Amino acid sequence: MSRLRRLPEITVNRIAAGEVVERPASALKELVENAIDAGATQIDIVLLNGGRELISVSDNGAGMTADELALAVQRHATSKLPDEDLLHINWLGFRGEALPSIGAVARLDIASRVADASNEDGAWRISVDGGRVSEVMPAAQVKGTRVEVRDLFFATPARLKFLKTTRTEFQHAADAVRRLAMVRPDIGFTLSDGERRSLDLTASGGDLFDARLTRLGAIMGREFADNALAIEAEREGLRLTGYAGLPTLNRTNNRMQYLFVNGRPVRDRLLAGALRAGYMDVLAHDRHAMAALFLEVPAEQVDVNVHPMKAEVRFRDPGLVRGLLVSALRHALAGAGHRSSSTVSMAALGRVREEGFNLPYRQGAGPRGAGRGGVGLMEAAAAFQAPFNAVTEPSARLEPLPEDGDTMAAANDYPLGVARGQLHETYIVAQTANGIVIVDQHAAHERLVMERMQAQLADRGVARQLLLLPDVVELDEDSAQRLSARADELAELGLVLEAFGTGAVVVREIPALLGESDIQGLVRDLADELAEMDQALALRERLDSVCASMACHGSVRAGRRLNVAEMNALLREMEATPRSGQCSHGRPTYVELQLSDIESLFGRR
């Protein structure tokens, strides 16, 4: 082994660049952060070949003098720590590593002009080629700074082999720009691949809340802006703002979840876990909410100097942060009441338009068939009516009008309208002032039962009902043992059971709210949940999940016929119950169709 020695500066920079410049997106992120810190109000970005060939960032910020430009490409040179205070960091960048790291593995060119510079000698330029720094030279440049990165990783060709396709790298870079653009709606952003602009965001002034929603709508889609709940909460010096989507507006992955701490985009497990906990009992386990949340924390209570890429943070009091996020989300969701995402109705209308109303043509039916020697109109009508004559128990029932005959007056009094019928003993059809509402009776009642159980548990405990004949549930030995071990905790939730031999349990009491429920199915589902649950975790900590299982088995089942009074009672309770727009599994409980949408389906508009 050779003797101990100091590595050359170029080698040191290339080693350090591996932590800062992982791919074109990470280099672009550092350059855009520098532009934001420089006070820019417009940032224009061009990427060629996904950033491998060129990354160009131009801004109209404060700019740099010739002396500052020479320092900017030196390691650990920065203008953002005036007092060398690492506890109060108010900038996106502060480590002084980005530009020298990029220059160590690429061909870097920087041109800059300060605002008050004269026309003769105000603009300057410097280049770094694989770690070799040029002299500062005069240049032609308007106010601000233009940074060009060419041939990324030419000095470390092994890194090029790990890059993905041009499209993938461009998408990663675009995502980095979107995250920064969400924080600063007062800054305009453009992103181009040299041929077309994939991002063109104009700066917005005025109220930050409104401007941020406009920016989020431009990035996350109009459906998010139309179905987002405003989040604003404070606790012990922490402030949380932003927007969270209704539970029925969800995705199969978490790509539409954006989290920020003191204006910095972060990927933090604590915050992501708190976001999921906030939606726990209104979203299925394999679905993810859409949200953009901005957390403001006193600088001394958060450490952003954890990793060179500055995407990780550490909180002094993680419990306080988690509690604030979870409570703020649940409060906002509860405040939404029975509101459901408009995308549910749009999806229903879209499906109708896709499938259309064309009935299959049958030769010999109708007037055309009669003209060709087929059956006549009377015969065709009789043949058409025959299948319906055989139906003795129709699955669609129309309820009579209210006694006063004024259906519209009654519908105007209630957001979910008045019940007019039941389809297939599963769906309630209600008439509103401006359209119709179709309710899934099982999903809706499941949410109502769950909310009642949680309210009882928080108040005085769940009321129990003694079974006249105890129900014996056969299980495998392990499942029976797991349930018996948690018998005391289950009793607090209203379910009283005990071991009955080696492979069974006997249920003696159930929550009174469940009424006629599927006890066998309920116990088996609870046994499965306990098998997946951490043994050290109390059932109260998984209260939402356990209550959801009980509510599912104790709610009105699909296939049960309801009278008009029962249907209207269900609608009225939905209007008064928080989060009743979705069941405990995240499915919508109702679909609302406006009269204008229905008329457009029939060409009346």
BAVO-795617 format. One line per field, with one value per residue (C-alpha): x negated, y, z negated. Coordinates in steps of 0.05 Angstrom, whole numbers. Example, Ala and Ser with C-alpha at 12.3 -4.5 7.8 and 13.67 -1.06 7.14 Angstrom:
REM BAVO-795617
u = c(-246,-273)
v = c(-90,-21)
w = c(-156,-143)
//
This chain:
REM BAVO-795617
u = c(0,-26,-42,10,18,66,110,107,161,193,199,229,281,300,309,352,392,417,458,484,493,528,562,581,642,598,552,612,642,579,577,650,642,585,629,685,636,611,680,700,772,764,724,717,690,669,649,620,617,647,592,533,517,539,569,582,611,622,649,659,632,580,521,447,387,321,292,354,355,284,303,368,332,288,310,347,353,422,459,514,483,464,452,430,493,516,576,614,610,659,635,645,570,516,461,421,412,459,420,350,381,415,352,312,352,377,361,389,398,426,442,469,485,504,562,522,464,446,454,379,354,415,419,368,357,319,312,294,275,271,245,198,218,208,196,254,268,316,380,446,502,565,580,578,541,538,508,494,473,449,428,448,404,354,299,330,356,373,430,461,475,523,567,635,667,671,746,737,681,722,782,738,712,783,806,749,770,844,829,790,843,897,861,854,916,887,832,844,814,805,776,759,726,701,762,823,840,864,872,894,914,928,914,975,982,1033,1055,1005,1060,1097,1033,1008,1073,1069,997,1015,1073,1026,978,1022,1082,1147,1183,1137,1152,1227,1226,1173,1185,1147,1101,1081,1061,1012,984,927,892,903,948,977,1010,1026,1079,1101,1146,1212,1204,1242,1189,1132,1077,1043,976,950,922,975,953,909,879,840,804,788,796,750,776,762,773,783,810,840,880,901,924,963,997,1018,1042,1086,1123,1121,1195,1219,1171,1157,1088,1066,1088,1051,1079,1060,1031,982,965,919,891,858,814,769,699,670,720,701,633,628,553,562,543,507,570,610,671,672,686,688,736,721,791,817,879,902,893,931,987,996,1001,1048,1096,1097,1113,1167,1198,1200,1230,1282,1300,1313,1375,1408,1370,1343,1295,1325,1281,1328,1386,1341,1317,1388,1408,1346,1362,1432,1406,1355,1404,1461,1535,1536,1581,1560,1595,1637,1660,1735,1749,1785,1814,1755,1762,1838,1824,1781,1832,1817,1865,1910,1909,1960,1923,1856,1886,1913,1846,1812,1859,1858,1793,1818,1884,1845,1812,1852,1803,1776,1708,1724,1778,1805,1827,1889,1882,1885,1955,1952,1933,1878,1816,1773,1787,1766,1704,1683,1680,1628,1559,1570,1642,1702,1706,1745,1728,1682,1646,1627,1638,1569,1571,1615,1635,1650,1675,1639,1655,1606,1600,1598,1556,1542,1521,1488,1529,1477,1417,1456,1482,1413,1385,1442,1434,1359,1367,1418,1371,1313,1357,1382,1312,1287,1346,1365,1346,1381,1450,1456,1513,1518,1530,1588,1550,1474,1442,1384,1334,1287,1216,1146,1110,1063,1120,1161,1102,1090,1162,1163,1099,1133,1200,1196,1181,1236,1284,1270,1292,1357,1338,1338,1309,1270,1234,1277,1231,1166,1190,1252,1278,1348,1377,1424,1433,1426,1429,1501,1493,1480,1550,1558,1487,1444,1410,1372,1343,1327,1287,1248,1230,1207,1164,1131,1118,1087,1040,1013,1011,950,961,936,987,1051,1117,1133,1074,1106,1176,1194,1177,1214,1276,1276,1279,1335,1374,1367,1399,1453,1478,1538,1521,1529,1593,1634,1699,1709,1772,1774,1768,1705,1674,1687,1662,1597,1590,1602,1551,1500,1509,1495,1436,1363,1327,1390,1371,1329,1331,1276,1241,1238,1293,1344,1411,1450,1447,1481,1502,1523,1585,1543,1497,1556,1587,1522,1522,1588,1567,1614,1556)
v = c(0,69,122,171,232,289,278,329,383,358,287,314,354,294,251,304,313,242,263,328,312,244,257,317,331,341,389,428,431,464,515,534,541,589,630,633,654,709,741,722,733,694,630,598,528,488,414,378,302,297,342,301,349,415,444,519,562,637,684,758,757,800,775,771,816,792,777,740,700,676,655,621,562,551,498,523,595,623,688,655,647,718,699,627,607,537,539,594,576,618,599,539,533,546,493,524,457,457,497,467,398,408,438,378,329,373,434,493,564,622,692,744,818,856,905,969,952,1000,979,978,927,901,830,775,703,644,571,506,446,381,419,466,538,593,667,715,750,804,779,801,788,823,833,767,702,648,580,528,457,417,344,324,268,271,272,212,168,110,153,160,85,92,145,125,142,214,216,189,238,296,275,273,343,369,341,378,444,433,423,488,524,504,540,605,624,694,669,651,586,557,489,468,410,455,443,454,480,427,477,550,580,654,691,706,762,778,731,674,622,638,644,578,543,571,546,477,472,487,432,379,389,426,368,378,452,437,383,408,426,485,466,519,501,524,491,513,556,507,528,482,508,480,438,365,329,297,222,203,239,190,156,87,117,175,217,271,282,342,361,424,448,522,529,470,408,346,271,255,189,223,272,219,173,229,245,172,170,231,192,125,111,144,114,43,15,12,83,149,218,280,336,394,414,470,465,525,508,554,546,522,464,432,410,417,404,328,310,346,342,377,333,305,341,323,352,366,344,293,278,350,353,288,308,375,342,286,331,385,335,300,367,389,322,325,396,373,336,293,327,279,291,318,269,213,244,261,189,163,211,193,119,131,171,118,61,101,82,42,-18,-82,-89,-152,-172,-176,-129,-62,-28,-45,-119,-114,-82,-142,-194,-197,-189,-128,-72,-104,-170,-135,-97,-161,-196,-137,-137,-212,-215,-160,-196,-254,-211,-216,-178,-117,-93,-20,15,85,117,162,237,272,283,357,339,391,348,406,445,385,374,446,437,382,378,304,313,268,194,175,102,43,4,-69,-64,-31,40,97,148,217,280,345,416,412,338,269,233,158,130,63,45,-4,43,102,64,34,105,126,65,76,149,130,77,125,178,128,103,173,191,133,69,28,3,-73,-120,-189,-245,-290,-349,-341,-352,-402,-385,-440,-416,-444,-451,-391,-344,-365,-353,-284,-264,-292,-254,-189,-204,-147,-96,-122,-117,-42,-38,-74,-144,-195,-263,-319,-382,-443,-502,-501,-476,-434,-373,-359,-289,-268,-193,-147,-71,-50,-6,-66,-95,-156,-167,-222,-244,-302,-257,-202,-247,-279,-211,-186,-248,-234,-161,-182,-229,-170,-123,-111,-151,-92,-45,-33,-39,33,54,17,39,64,-2,-44,1,-1,-77,-77,-24,-61,-124,-86,-38,-43,-96,-92,-129,-103,-68,-1,39,113,134,92,119,192,179,153,215,263,228,230,306,313,264,283,247,213,224,161,95,71,38,103,87,141,133,173,202,268,283,354,363,399,338,291,335,337,261,263,320,371,420)
w = c(0,19,-33,-60,-14,2,64,120,119,184,156,91,130,172,110,78,143,135,75,104,178,183,250,294,249,188,225,251,181,153,209,202,126,138,185,133,78,125,125,196,218,284,295,364,372,433,432,492,493,424,396,420,477,447,384,391,335,346,293,281,210,176,217,197,205,234,165,143,207,193,123,144,175,114,64,2,28,14,1,-40,-109,-129,-202,-190,-228,-209,-257,-220,-146,-105,-35,10,22,-29,-24,34,68,128,181,167,165,232,261,239,282,339,381,343,370,328,353,304,299,236,237,228,275,331,404,416,365,328,355,341,359,330,353,317,360,320,259,297,284,337,326,316,382,406,438,469,419,396,322,285,295,349,331,384,368,428,435,364,335,393,339,304,361,314,286,356,357,299,331,358,425,449,434,363,346,374,331,268,285,298,231,195,229,212,138,135,175,125,70,108,148,153,200,273,300,369,387,458,492,548,592,548,479,431,375,379,313,306,242,198,148,95,39,30,16,81,121,95,113,183,189,161,210,268,245,213,258,256,223,162,158,162,109,60,-13,-42,-100,-152,-223,-276,-338,-384,-333,-274,-217,-163,-100,-32,2,-4,45,26,11,74,115,108,147,150,128,86,143,131,59,50,-18,-35,-98,-103,-27,-12,25,-18,-15,-88,-116,-177,-135,-85,-141,-174,-108,-101,-173,-160,-106,-140,-149,-86,-35,-13,-30,43,60,48,35,75,32,30,-42,-65,-135,-168,-227,-269,-241,-306,-308,-242,-213,-137,-136,-135,-64,-8,36,-19,-7,-78,-143,-216,-267,-340,-359,-308,-349,-347,-271,-260,-307,-271,-202,-222,-261,-207,-153,-193,-212,-139,-116,-171,-151,-80,-106,-53,4,57,113,177,215,193,232,291,294,294,350,389,384,409,468,485,485,515,518,583,576,613,679,688,757,763,704,712,773,818,804,817,884,904,886,811,753,750,698,652,653,641,582,553,561,528,469,457,417,370,358,330,277,213,167,204,180,195,153,160,95,93,90,21,-5,12,84,84,98,120,56,15,58,50,-25,-24,11,27,47,32,47,109,117,106,160,153,78,75,102,77,130,102,137,123,144,202,219,187,135,137,69,55,-7,-35,-27,-56,-117,-129,-138,-183,-228,-233,-253,-307,-335,-339,-372,-424,-439,-450,-493,-539,-504,-452,-474,-471,-455,-487,-438,-456,-427,-429,-361,-355,-301,-276,-262,-256,-322,-312,-293,-354,-400,-371,-382,-453,-470,-449,-482,-532,-479,-433,-492,-496,-423,-439,-416,-473,-456,-490,-471,-456,-451,-412,-345,-357,-394,-420,-411,-467,-455,-395,-386,-389,-328,-283,-291,-246,-224,-194,-258,-226,-172,-221,-268,-211,-182,-250,-258,-191,-211,-277,-239,-199,-258,-302,-366,-407,-375,-415,-380,-399,-356,-298,-318,-249,-216,-268,-267,-191,-192,-243,-205,-139,-169,-207,-154,-108,-58,17,36,-23,-4,-38,-43,-27,-100,-109,-46,-65,-135,-105,-61,-119,-163,-107,-103,-177,-181,-168,-112,-89,-16,-18,-56,-101,-42,-2,48,63,29,80,151,167,238,256,299,352,357,365,418,457,459,496,542,510,502)
//
